[in-house]
Amino acid sequence: MSESEPEYRTIQQTGFFFTKIPLELRRRIYDFALGEEMLRVEVEGPKLKAWRCSKITWGFWTGDDWTKELYYNWKYLNHPAADEEEEDWKWHRHQGNVNLLRTCRQVYLEAVSSLYSTQTFVLAIGDHKDEADKPTLLYLPYFILPQRLDQIRFLYIHWSLDPEPFLHLGISQKTLARWTECWDMLSKFPNLQDLRIRFECAESRITDWQPLEAQLKERTSRIKVAKKFVVVVPFQQTELELGVGDSNCEFRVPENRIDTAIE
């Protein structure tokens, strides 16, 4: 090479042997490194934050507690168990192995979908203390690109309807507006495989719930879920046809508990 010619060097950013692994196997590695977590997500001020779910929340959704009469509330479900120290809880904030995505462009393009397609996202709708007046579901498009939202496959929702009945008579206008907006938003997820919705409503609101329940069949028919789609209504008294109807949604009433409720 003459002295007048510049010297070019190619930097090998991706390990040679790793690129020789079949793409399907590489994607399983990405899933293991980046995903397969259960994450609680919520809007906190101007940010969307995510935490690895506590043992209580994990057990609630992976067992059958979420289909039973509720003795948990959202605040209880999303605080660390008694044997988890506060520092451990802070550590549970989900950071992900995002450094892997910075390896090179090829790895980023192959791996970024694992951040969304393999996670189980748990969120709340309603006047939960932690959520304040921000419906996290409706804010997701502000924080996540449309092509990434389309990759979400596992979504679990704890939906509370006016948990403080002494504030007003009937379901509030804010709750009714959210009801429509949230169902519309759920219909925009094209690749859901597992959608679970658990409703919570004060017993004194059963007559207020009935007009909303009458809309459920039509609302759920607009949502496409490949495998499991279950909605647990808040009361055992229901006019809905239980089980799987015309859509792939299964309606359930909360099952009776035989154990002692937690105060």
C-alpha positions as CSV (number, residue, x, y, z in Angstrom):
1,M,0.0,0.0,0.0
2,S,1.5,3.4,-1.0
3,E,1.9,6.1,1.6
4,S,-0.5,8.3,-0.2
5,E,-3.4,5.8,0.1
6,P,-5.4,5.9,3.3
7,E,-5.5,2.8,5.5
8,Y,-8.9,1.3,6.0
9,R,-9.7,-1.1,8.8
10,T,-12.9,-3.1,9.2
11,I,-14.0,-3.6,12.8
12,Q,-15.7,-6.9,13.5
13,Q,-18.5,-5.9,15.8
14,T,-20.3,-9.2,16.0
15,G,-18.5,-12.4,17.1
16,F,-17.8,-14.6,14.1
17,F,-19.0,-17.8,15.8
18,F,-22.2,-16.1,17.0
19,T,-23.2,-15.1,13.5
20,K,-22.7,-18.7,12.4
21,I,-25.4,-19.9,14.8
22,P,-28.8,-20.4,13.0
23,L,-31.0,-17.3,13.3
24,E,-33.8,-19.2,15.1
25,L,-31.3,-20.3,17.8
26,R,-29.9,-16.7,18.1
27,R,-33.5,-15.5,18.6
28,R,-34.0,-17.9,21.5
29,I,-30.8,-16.5,23.0
30,Y,-32.1,-13.0,22.6
31,D,-35.4,-14.1,24.3
32,F,-33.5,-15.5,27.2
33,A,-31.2,-12.5,27.6
34,L,-33.8,-9.7,27.1
35,G,-37.2,-11.0,27.9
36,E,-39.4,-13.7,29.4
37,E,-40.2,-11.5,32.4
38,M,-43.4,-10.4,34.0
39,L,-43.2,-6.6,34.1
40,R,-45.5,-4.1,35.9
41,V,-45.6,-0.9,33.8
42,E,-47.0,2.4,34.6
43,V,-46.7,6.1,33.7
44,E,-44.9,8.0,36.4
45,G,-44.8,11.7,35.6
46,P,-43.3,12.1,32.1
47,K,-41.9,8.6,32.0
48,L,-43.0,5.1,31.4
49,K,-41.4,2.9,34.0
50,A,-41.3,-0.9,34.4
51,W,-40.6,-3.2,37.3
52,R,-40.1,-6.9,37.6
53,C,-43.2,-8.1,39.3
54,S,-43.0,-9.1,42.9
55,K,-43.5,-12.7,44.0
56,I,-47.1,-11.9,45.0
57,T,-48.0,-10.5,41.7
58,W,-46.3,-13.3,39.8
59,G,-48.2,-15.9,41.8
60,F,-51.5,-14.0,41.5
61,W,-51.4,-14.1,37.6
62,T,-49.7,-17.4,37.0
63,G,-51.9,-19.3,39.5
64,D,-55.7,-19.1,39.7
65,D,-56.0,-16.3,42.3
66,W,-56.8,-13.8,39.6
67,T,-60.0,-15.6,38.8
68,K,-61.2,-15.7,42.4
69,E,-63.0,-13.3,44.7
70,L,-60.5,-10.6,45.3
71,Y,-59.0,-10.1,48.7
72,Y,-55.9,-8.4,47.2
73,N,-56.0,-4.8,46.1
74,W,-53.7,-3.3,43.5
75,K,-51.5,-1.6,46.1
76,Y,-51.0,-4.8,48.0
77,L,-50.2,-6.8,44.8
78,N,-47.6,-4.3,43.7
79,H,-45.6,-3.9,46.9
80,P,-42.7,-6.2,47.9
81,A,-43.5,-9.2,50.1
82,A,-42.5,-9.0,53.8
83,D,-39.3,-10.9,53.1
84,E,-38.1,-8.5,50.4
85,E,-36.0,-5.6,51.6
86,E,-36.6,-2.1,50.2
87,E,-33.2,-2.2,48.5
88,D,-34.1,-5.5,46.8
89,W,-37.3,-3.9,45.6
90,K,-35.5,-1.0,44.0
91,W,-33.2,-3.5,42.3
92,H,-36.3,-5.1,40.7
93,R,-36.7,-2.0,38.4
94,H,-36.4,-3.7,35.0
95,Q,-33.4,-2.4,33.1
96,G,-33.0,-5.4,30.7
97,N,-29.8,-6.4,29.1
98,V,-30.0,-3.4,26.7
99,N,-26.2,-3.4,26.2
100,L,-26.7,-6.4,24.0
101,L,-28.6,-4.2,21.6
102,R,-25.6,-1.9,21.3
103,T,-23.4,-4.6,20.0
104,C,-24.0,-3.9,16.4
105,R,-26.8,-3.1,14.0
106,Q,-27.4,-6.7,13.1
107,V,-27.9,-7.8,16.7
108,Y,-30.1,-4.8,17.3
109,L,-32.4,-5.6,14.4
110,E,-32.5,-9.3,15.3
111,A,-33.0,-8.8,19.1
112,V,-35.0,-5.7,19.7
113,S,-38.4,-7.5,19.2
114,S,-37.5,-9.8,22.2
115,L,-38.0,-6.8,24.5
116,Y,-41.7,-6.7,23.6
117,S,-42.7,-10.1,22.2
118,T,-41.5,-12.3,25.1
119,Q,-42.4,-10.0,28.1
120,T,-45.7,-10.3,30.0
121,F,-46.9,-6.7,30.6
122,V,-49.1,-6.1,33.7
123,L,-50.9,-2.8,34.1
124,A,-53.8,-1.1,35.8
125,I,-56.7,0.8,34.5
126,G,-58.6,2.9,37.1
127,D,-58.1,5.1,40.0
128,H,-55.3,3.2,41.6
129,K,-53.1,5.2,43.9
130,D,-50.0,4.2,42.0
131,E,-51.5,5.2,38.7
132,A,-53.1,8.5,39.8
133,D,-55.1,9.8,36.9
134,K,-52.9,8.4,34.1
135,P,-54.3,5.4,32.3
136,T,-51.1,3.6,31.3
137,L,-52.7,1.6,28.5
138,L,-53.7,4.8,26.7
139,Y,-50.3,6.4,27.1
140,L,-48.3,3.4,25.6
141,P,-48.3,4.9,22.1
142,Y,-46.6,8.0,23.4
143,F,-43.6,5.9,24.7
144,I,-43.5,2.9,22.4
145,L,-43.1,2.9,18.6
146,P,-46.1,1.5,16.7
147,Q,-44.1,-1.4,15.3
148,R,-43.0,-2.4,18.8
149,L,-46.5,-2.1,20.3
150,D,-47.5,-4.5,17.5
151,Q,-45.0,-7.1,18.9
152,I,-46.6,-7.3,22.4
153,R,-48.2,-10.7,22.9
154,F,-48.8,-11.1,26.6
155,L,-51.0,-8.5,28.4
156,Y,-52.6,-8.8,31.9
157,I,-54.9,-6.0,33.1
158,H,-56.3,-5.2,36.5
159,W,-59.3,-2.9,35.7
160,S,-60.8,-1.0,38.6
161,L,-64.1,0.8,38.3
162,D,-64.5,3.7,40.7
163,P,-63.0,2.0,43.8
164,E,-64.1,5.0,46.0
165,P,-68.0,5.0,45.7
166,F,-68.6,7.8,48.2
167,L,-67.2,10.4,45.8
168,H,-70.2,10.5,43.5
169,L,-73.4,8.6,42.4
170,G,-73.1,6.3,39.5
171,I,-70.1,5.5,37.4
172,S,-68.1,8.7,36.8
173,Q,-67.9,10.4,33.4
174,K,-64.1,9.9,33.6
175,T,-64.5,6.2,34.0
176,L,-67.0,5.9,31.2
177,A,-64.7,7.8,28.9
178,R,-61.8,5.5,29.8
179,W,-64.0,2.5,29.3
180,T,-64.5,3.3,25.6
181,E,-60.9,4.5,25.0
182,C,-59.3,1.5,26.6
183,W,-61.4,-1.0,24.6
184,D,-60.6,0.8,21.4
185,M,-56.9,0.7,22.3
186,L,-57.0,-3.0,23.0
187,S,-58.5,-3.7,19.6
188,K,-55.3,-2.1,18.0
189,F,-52.9,-4.9,19.3
190,P,-52.7,-7.2,16.3
191,N,-50.5,-10.0,17.7
192,L,-51.8,-10.7,21.2
193,Q,-51.6,-14.4,22.3
194,D,-52.6,-14.1,26.0
195,L,-54.9,-11.3,27.2
196,R,-56.3,-11.5,30.8
197,I,-58.6,-8.8,32.2
198,R,-59.7,-8.8,35.8
199,F,-62.4,-6.3,36.8
200,E,-62.8,-4.9,40.2
201,C,-65.8,-3.0,41.4
202,A,-67.3,-2.1,44.7
203,E,-70.3,-4.3,45.7
204,S,-72.5,-1.2,46.0
205,R,-71.9,-0.5,42.3
206,I,-73.5,-3.7,40.9
207,T,-76.3,-1.8,39.2
208,D,-73.8,0.7,37.7
209,W,-71.8,-2.2,36.4
210,Q,-74.7,-3.9,34.5
211,P,-74.9,-1.4,31.6
212,L,-71.1,-1.8,31.1
213,E,-71.4,-5.6,31.3
214,A,-74.0,-5.5,28.5
215,Q,-71.4,-4.0,26.2
216,L,-68.7,-6.7,26.9
217,K,-69.7,-9.2,24.2
218,E,-69.6,-6.5,21.5
219,R,-66.4,-4.9,22.9
220,T,-64.5,-8.2,23.2
221,S,-65.5,-9.3,19.7
222,R,-63.3,-6.5,18.2
223,I,-60.2,-7.9,19.9
224,K,-58.1,-10.6,18.3
225,V,-56.2,-12.9,20.6
226,A,-54.5,-16.0,19.2
227,K,-54.6,-18.3,22.2
228,K,-56.0,-17.3,25.6
229,F,-58.5,-14.4,26.1
230,V,-60.2,-14.4,29.5
231,V,-62.3,-11.7,31.2
232,V,-63.3,-12.1,34.8
233,V,-66.3,-9.9,35.7
234,P,-66.5,-8.4,39.2
235,F,-69.7,-10.1,40.4
236,Q,-71.0,-13.6,40.4
237,Q,-74.4,-12.3,39.3
238,T,-74.2,-11.9,35.6
239,E,-76.3,-12.0,32.5
240,L,-73.3,-13.0,30.3
241,E,-73.1,-16.5,28.8
242,L,-70.1,-17.9,30.5
243,G,-67.4,-19.7,28.6
244,V,-66.3,-19.0,25.1
245,G,-69.0,-17.3,23.0
246,D,-68.9,-16.1,19.3
247,S,-65.5,-14.5,19.8
248,N,-62.5,-16.3,21.3
249,C,-63.1,-14.5,24.7
250,E,-64.0,-16.6,27.7
251,F,-66.1,-14.9,30.4
252,R,-65.8,-16.0,34.0
253,V,-67.3,-15.0,37.3
254,P,-65.0,-14.7,40.3
255,E,-64.8,-18.1,42.1
256,N,-65.6,-18.4,45.8
257,R,-62.7,-18.4,48.2
258,I,-62.5,-21.0,51.0
259,D,-59.4,-19.4,52.6
260,T,-59.3,-16.6,55.1
261,A,-59.2,-13.1,53.5
262,I,-56.3,-10.8,54.1
263,E,-57.2,-7.5,55.8
